[in-house]
Amino acid sequence: MRSEKCYQIYMIGVGGQGIVKTATIIGEAAMVQGCQVVMSEVHGMAQRGGTVVTELKIGPEESPLIGKNAADLILAFEPSEILRALDKIGKQTHVITNSSTIVPFTVSLGISEYPDKKKMFAELRKEITNFFVIEAERLAQEAGNLITANIVILGAALAIPQFPVNKDFVIESIGKNLPPKLIDINLKALEKGYQELASTLSVS
């Protein structure tokens, strides 16, 4: 482990985006690396596109729940879901969000409105120093399959200098947690996400 400090990751999105699988890949990679890991999952009507939250701590912790303003990293697989995680964001938090939206059924039914994404991102950039938007779907398609968007986001997370799990262990974990026929395409997606954020950090 790169640091003895507990590293806290808050992942949020909607059902079907591979959030729990992403957390499993990170958690198992961290354990192989020799780190202590605790994780919790919350599924809100996941089969119907409801909110899914996974909280993951890597380090000397017993409770998986992340406190107010305490997240080191937030991964938003659906951009509007960041709004549910604002109380987890502190001054040092890195936030990575997918740019592509999944419109909730409540919006389709006219019960609610989807926020203006451009305005939302502009406001978040004012408040969050380390805020990054990744075109995960585009990069996933370039890798060969749209379903690898979650792995694109994982790759971006690996580019954060403070991320505590070695990339090689994450690659090993992908090999153990995904079907053999999908490994190569997911590794391409991982690298595309990694290079996308690494290039952004190098010019910021």
N, C-alpha and C positions, 0 to 999 in steps of 0.2 A: 504493500500500500504506500502511496506517495506521501500520505500525511496521516498522523495519528488522530487528527480531528475527524469527528463523524461528518460524513458528507451526505446531505439530505436532498433527495430528488423527488419532485412532485410531478406526476404525469396525469394529464387530463385530456379528455376527448370524448368521443361518442362510441357506442357499441359497433364492433366490426372493424375498428381501425388498428387492431393488433397491439393495443396498449399493454394488456397483461402479458402477452408474449414478449414484448420489448422489455418489460420489467424483469421477467424470468431470465431472459438472456443476460441482462446486466447483473442480476443477483447471482446467478450461477457462475458467471465469469469472475465476479468479486470473490466468491467463496473459493474457487480454484486458485485464485491469487493469494489466498490466505486471510481474507478479510471476514469480519463478522458482518452478517447481513440480517436485517429484519424488514418485513414488507407487509403492507395491508392492501386490500382491494375493496373497492366499493362499486357495485354495479347498479346503475339506476335505469331500469328498463332497457338493459343493454341490447336485447334482441330487437328492440324497436327504435334503436338509434338514440337511446337515452345516454345521459352522462356516465362516463366511466372514469374513476379516479384510482390511481395507484400511488401509494407513498412508500418510498424505499430509502432506508438508511444504511450506509456503508460505514462501519466503524463501531466503536464501543457504546452501543445503545441497546436498550431492551424494548422500549416502546417504538412502534413504527410510525406513530402519528407525528406530523410535523407541526410545530407551533407557529404562532403568529410572527410574520416577518422573518422566519427562520430557514426558508428553503435556500439551498445553494444553487439549485438548478430547477427550472420549471420547463417541462416539455409540453407544449400545447399542440395536440394533433389536429384540433379544430380551432380556428382562431378566436371565435366568440367565447369559447370555454375559458379563455384567460380571465375573463371578467369574474368568473367564479373563484379564481385563485388569487385575487389581488391581495388578500390579507396574508398570504404566505410570502409575499415579495418584500425583501429587505434591500438595503443599500448596495449590498454586494451580490445580490441574486442575478444569475444569468437566466434570461428567458429566451427560449427558442420556440417559435411558432410556425406551424404550417401556414402557407398563404391561402390554401384552397378551403372553401367553405362547404359544409354539409348543412343544408337548410333543415331545421327541425320541422317535424310534422305540424307543430303548433303554428308555425309561420305559414305553412302551406294551407292550413285551415283558416287562416286569418285571425287566430287567437292572439298571436304575438307578432312582433316585428324583429327582423334581423338587424343588428346594428350596422351603421355605415362603416364598412371595413377600413376605408381610407382614413376617415376621421378617427376611428378607434386606434389604428396604428399610430397616427400622428400624436394623439394624446398619450399613448403608452410610451412612445419615444421620449416625450417630455419628462415623464416620471421615472422611467427605468433606464439607467445608464447602459446596462449590458442587454440590449434588446435586439433580437435578430429574427428576421423573417426568411424562411426557407421555402422555395417552390418545390415542395417534396413530391408532388404528383408529376411535375415536369421531369424532375431528375429520375424518378422511378420509371417513367416511360422510357427515358434515355437508357436506363439500365436494362430495360427489356420487359418490365411488367409493372403495372400500376399498383398492384397489391404490395409492392416492396416500399411504399411510401414511409411506413413506420421505421424501416431499417435505414432509410435516408436520414430521417430525423435522429436516429441513434448515431449514425455516422457523424452528423453535425455535433452532437453532444461530445463525441470523442475528441473533437478539435478544441474544446474548452481546456485551457491549460491546467485548471484545477481538477478536472475530472479524474477520479482516483483509480480507475480500472484501466489496465494496460490494453491497448488495442488488440494485441495478439490473443489475449484471453477472451476478449469479446468475439473474435473470429472463431476461436475454438468452440465457444458456447453456441454460436450460430450453427456450427456443424452438428452439434448435439441436439439442438432444439427444433430444427427445421428439416423437412423431407429432403433426402439426398438429391433429388432432381432439381430442387430449388436453391441449393447452396450457392452455386456459381453466380446466379442472377442476384441473389441477396448480397453477396460479397461485392458485386459491382455497385449495387445501390448504397452499401455502407461507405464505399470509397468515394462515391459521388457526393454524398452528404458531408463527409469529412473534408474533402477538398473545397467544397462550396464555402463552408464556414471558415476553414483555415485561410482561404484567400481573402475573405472579408476581414478577418482579424489582422492580417498582415498589412492591410492598407488603412486600417482605422487608427 
